[in-house]
Amino acid sequence: MTPPSRPAPGTAREAARTLMDGMENDAAGSGFELESSQRQAAERLAAFGAQIAGRRRTFSPKAPRSIYLHGPVGRGKTWLMDSFHARLGLRTRRVHFHDFFRKLHAGTRGLDAVNGTAIQHSIDALLADTDVLFFDEFHVHDVGDGMFISRLLRTAAQQRVPLVVTSNYAPDDLLPNPLWHDHYLPTIEAIKEMMDIVEINGSWDFRRFPADGSTSGTGFEAFGSGRIISPGTPGQLGRLGLFRPPPSQRRVLSPTTQPIVVKNSDPDLLWVSFEELCGGLTSTSDFLALADAYTTWVIDDVPSPSITDSASAPAWQRFSNVVDVLHDQDIRLFLIGQGPLDWDIGATGNILPVDLARIASRLALLGRSSVDDSPAREEAAGS
């Protein structure tokens, strides 16, 4: 058998340059330039992409080091990863944290979960025929989730499938709960061993303060077309094409195993109360299933996060998961409540979600309707 030909000199450099030019062009197309830390991350991604392409040409068994992009919310981590992902042109798979666990649990049905075979089968399926796994919003707050993540990382290393990860947390800050953090230290050390840790730490949140002349460039245009509405008068809702459904339209949905009473479920629109959606035993799997079915969501009777005990800690965490899912799936979201519906506040004890800053950044993409029913005053408030 003739051995595979070696790439011509400069091929890897040229491949990296092409990828880098592509990411810079994507930024320019959205009206901004990569800031310093974004540029450094893009250069590392471009070099990684060239290594992956070279590996396929030469049939090399050696995988390049994975990449762990981290930094504060809204600094462009996901945008940069998605720009790179779109231009890589190889066998890739992109998963979001919540969707990863849905796929993981879906893959265990009908298999032997007692000895771990089911979990391993599901992870193997996720990595099958994949040159690179892209993992968005990587975080660990639950020790059980941490065990699944550890197995994914171990299997990816064994199968030589590199990862590109985005996270709001540096590796040392994963699983921050002091009761469990020490148990996760071996996995944290493994992450630092197998991945290049790259921080994106620009000085501003691009979701809140886009660069002058830039377009949204987020890829979440439907989500960003939603609105936060307070107090939710008929006039406010009517001007947005929303009308409170009568009691006769109530239905019971069972997206997975948990029944949810909704106020309306037209072919494209789901209208549900905060308490029904977040106050019971619903799970992220329920939210993902509903997101597959409805492209517009209205959540009403949303309590004010600035009022202590307005909702329980589990309810606020479920709300955080809802926002995560709807943002990632690019679902249009309307939130209605008496207010003040302001998530730019410090966490109160253990009531509000751990990832409050990320949720506040995402909800900042939504417009606002407030004050009263006066069209002129409302237009001024929402501008």
CORRA-V945584 format. One record per backbone hydrogen bond with DSSP energy under -0.5 kcal/mol. CO is the residue of the C=O (numbers start at 1). NH is the residue of the N-H. E is the energy in kcal/mol with one decimal. If there is no record, write none. Layout:
co=CO nh=NH e=E
co=CO nh=NH e=E
This chain:
co=8 nh=11 e=-2.2
co=10 nh=14 e=-2.9
co=11 nh=15 e=-2.7
co=12 nh=16 e=-2.5
co=13 nh=17 e=-2.3
co=14 nh=18 e=-2.4
co=15 nh=19 e=-2.1
co=16 nh=20 e=-2.6
co=17 nh=21 e=-2.9
co=18 nh=22 e=-2.0
co=19 nh=23 e=-2.1
co=20 nh=24 e=-2.4
co=21 nh=25 e=-2.6
co=22 nh=26 e=-2.2
co=23 nh=27 e=-2.0
co=24 nh=28 e=-2.6
co=25 nh=29 e=-2.6
co=26 nh=30 e=-1.0
co=27 nh=30 e=-0.7
co=27 nh=32 e=-2.2
co=28 nh=31 e=-1.4
co=30 nh=215 e=-2.8
co=35 nh=39 e=-2.9
co=36 nh=40 e=-2.2
co=37 nh=41 e=-2.0
co=38 nh=42 e=-2.8
co=39 nh=43 e=-2.6
co=40 nh=44 e=-1.8
co=41 nh=45 e=-2.4
co=42 nh=46 e=-2.7
co=43 nh=47 e=-2.1
co=44 nh=48 e=-2.1
co=45 nh=49 e=-2.9
co=46 nh=50 e=-2.1
co=47 nh=51 e=-2.0
co=48 nh=52 e=-2.4
co=49 nh=53 e=-2.4
co=50 nh=54 e=-2.5
co=51 nh=55 e=-2.3
co=52 nh=56 e=-1.8
co=53 nh=57 e=-1.9
co=54 nh=58 e=-2.1
co=55 nh=59 e=-0.9
co=55 nh=60 e=-1.6
co=66 nh=196 e=-3.1
co=67 nh=69 e=-0.6
co=67 nh=165 e=-2.8
co=68 nh=70 e=-0.5
co=68 nh=198 e=-2.8
co=69 nh=167 e=-1.9
co=70 nh=200 e=-3.1
co=72 nh=75 e=-0.9
co=74 nh=206 e=-3.1
co=76 nh=80 e=-2.4
co=77 nh=81 e=-2.4
co=78 nh=82 e=-2.8
co=79 nh=83 e=-2.3
co=80 nh=84 e=-2.3
co=81 nh=85 e=-2.8
co=82 nh=86 e=-2.4
co=83 nh=87 e=-0.9
co=84 nh=87 e=-0.7
co=84 nh=88 e=-0.9
co=85 nh=88 e=-0.7
co=85 nh=89 e=-0.6
co=90 nh=92 e=-1.0
co=91 nh=131 e=-3.5
co=91 nh=132 e=-1.4
co=93 nh=134 e=-3.4
co=95 nh=136 e=-2.8
co=96 nh=100 e=-2.7
co=97 nh=101 e=-1.4
co=98 nh=102 e=-1.7
co=99 nh=103 e=-2.7
co=100 nh=104 e=-2.4
co=101 nh=105 e=-2.5
co=102 nh=106 e=-2.7
co=103 nh=107 e=-2.0
co=105 nh=108 e=-1.0
co=106 nh=109 e=-1.0
co=108 nh=111 e=-1.9
co=111 nh=113 e=-1.1
co=112 nh=117 e=-0.5
co=112 nh=118 e=-1.8
co=113 nh=116 e=-0.7
co=116 nh=120 e=-2.1
co=117 nh=121 e=-2.7
co=118 nh=122 e=-2.2
co=119 nh=123 e=-2.3
co=120 nh=124 e=-2.7
co=121 nh=125 e=-2.1
co=122 nh=126 e=-1.8
co=123 nh=127 e=-1.7
co=124 nh=128 e=-1.1
co=127 nh=130 e=-1.1
co=131 nh=162 e=-0.7
co=132 nh=93 e=-1.7
co=132 nh=134 e=-0.5
co=133 nh=135 e=-0.5
co=133 nh=164 e=-2.3
co=134 nh=95 e=-2.9
co=134 nh=136 e=-0.5
co=135 nh=166 e=-2.2
co=136 nh=97 e=-1.5
co=140 nh=175 e=-1.8
co=142 nh=146 e=-2.4
co=143 nh=147 e=-1.4
co=144 nh=148 e=-1.5
co=145 nh=149 e=-2.6
co=146 nh=150 e=-2.3
co=147 nh=151 e=-1.9
co=148 nh=152 e=-2.3
co=149 nh=153 e=-2.5
co=150 nh=154 e=-2.3
co=151 nh=155 e=-2.7
co=152 nh=156 e=-2.7
co=153 nh=157 e=-2.1
co=154 nh=158 e=-2.2
co=155 nh=159 e=-2.5
co=156 nh=161 e=-2.7
co=157 nh=160 e=-0.8
co=160 nh=162 e=-0.7
co=162 nh=133 e=-2.2
co=163 nh=67 e=-2.6
co=164 nh=135 e=-2.9
co=165 nh=69 e=-3.4
co=166 nh=138 e=-3.4
co=167 nh=71 e=-1.2
co=170 nh=173 e=-2.2
co=171 nh=174 e=-1.7
co=177 nh=180 e=-1.8
co=177 nh=181 e=-2.2
co=180 nh=183 e=-1.0
co=180 nh=184 e=-0.8
co=181 nh=184 e=-1.5
co=182 nh=185 e=-0.9
co=184 nh=188 e=-2.2
co=185 nh=189 e=-2.6
co=186 nh=190 e=-1.9
co=187 nh=191 e=-2.5
co=188 nh=192 e=-2.1
co=189 nh=193 e=-1.5
co=190 nh=194 e=-2.4
co=191 nh=195 e=-1.7
co=194 nh=66 e=-1.7
co=195 nh=197 e=-0.6
co=196 nh=68 e=-2.8
co=196 nh=198 e=-0.6
co=198 nh=70 e=-2.3
co=199 nh=201 e=-0.6
co=204 nh=206 e=-0.7
co=205 nh=208 e=-0.5
co=205 nh=209 e=-2.9
co=211 nh=214 e=-2.4
co=220 nh=224 e=-2.4
co=221 nh=225 e=-0.8
co=222 nh=225 e=-0.9
co=223 nh=226 e=-1.8
co=223 nh=333 e=-0.6
co=226 nh=367 e=-1.8
co=227 nh=229 e=-0.6
co=227 nh=335 e=-2.4
co=228 nh=369 e=-2.6
co=229 nh=337 e=-2.1
co=233 nh=237 e=-2.4
co=234 nh=238 e=-2.9
co=235 nh=239 e=-1.9
co=236 nh=240 e=-0.6
co=237 nh=240 e=-1.2
co=237 nh=242 e=-2.9
co=238 nh=241 e=-1.8
co=246 nh=249 e=-2.1
co=247 nh=250 e=-1.8
co=251 nh=253 e=-0.6
co=251 nh=262 e=-2.8
co=253 nh=260 e=-3.1
co=257 nh=259 e=-0.6
co=260 nh=253 e=-3.0
co=260 nh=262 e=-0.6
co=262 nh=251 e=-2.1
co=264 nh=271 e=-2.6
co=268 nh=295 e=-0.8
co=268 nh=296 e=-2.0
co=269 nh=266 e=-1.3
co=270 nh=298 e=-2.8
co=271 nh=263 e=-2.3
co=271 nh=264 e=-1.5
co=272 nh=300 e=-1.7
co=273 nh=277 e=-2.3
co=274 nh=278 e=-3.2
co=274 nh=279 e=-0.6
co=275 nh=279 e=-1.8
co=283 nh=286 e=-0.6
co=283 nh=287 e=-1.5
co=284 nh=288 e=-2.5
co=285 nh=289 e=-2.2
co=286 nh=290 e=-2.3
co=287 nh=291 e=-2.2
co=288 nh=292 e=-1.4
co=289 nh=293 e=-0.7
co=290 nh=293 e=-0.7
co=290 nh=294 e=-2.1
co=295 nh=332 e=-2.1
co=296 nh=270 e=-2.5
co=297 nh=334 e=-2.3
co=298 nh=272 e=-2.8
co=298 nh=300 e=-0.6
co=299 nh=336 e=-2.6
co=300 nh=274 e=-2.5
co=302 nh=339 e=-0.5
co=304 nh=307 e=-1.3
co=306 nh=308 e=-0.6
co=307 nh=310 e=-1.7
co=312 nh=316 e=-2.2
co=313 nh=317 e=-2.2
co=314 nh=318 e=-2.3
co=315 nh=319 e=-2.3
co=316 nh=320 e=-2.2
co=317 nh=321 e=-2.0
co=318 nh=322 e=-2.5
co=319 nh=323 e=-2.5
co=320 nh=324 e=-2.2
co=321 nh=325 e=-2.6
co=322 nh=326 e=-2.9
co=323 nh=327 e=-2.4
co=324 nh=328 e=-2.5
co=325 nh=329 e=-2.5
co=326 nh=331 e=-2.7
co=327 nh=330 e=-0.9
co=332 nh=297 e=-3.0
co=333 nh=227 e=-1.5
co=334 nh=299 e=-2.9
co=335 nh=229 e=-3.6
co=336 nh=302 e=-2.8
co=340 nh=306 e=-0.6
co=340 nh=342 e=-1.4
co=341 nh=343 e=-0.5
co=343 nh=345 e=-1.7
co=347 nh=349 e=-0.8
co=348 nh=351 e=-2.4
co=348 nh=352 e=-0.5
co=353 nh=356 e=-1.0
co=355 nh=359 e=-1.8
co=356 nh=360 e=-2.9
co=357 nh=361 e=-2.2
co=358 nh=362 e=-2.0
co=359 nh=363 e=-2.7
co=360 nh=364 e=-1.3
co=362 nh=365 e=-1.6
co=363 nh=366 e=-1.4
co=367 nh=228 e=-2.7
co=369 nh=230 e=-2.8
co=370 nh=372 e=-1.4
co=374 nh=378 e=-3.2
co=375 nh=379 e=-2.6
co=376 nh=380 e=-2.0
co=377 nh=381 e=-2.3
co=378 nh=382 e=-2.2
co=379 nh=383 e=-0.8
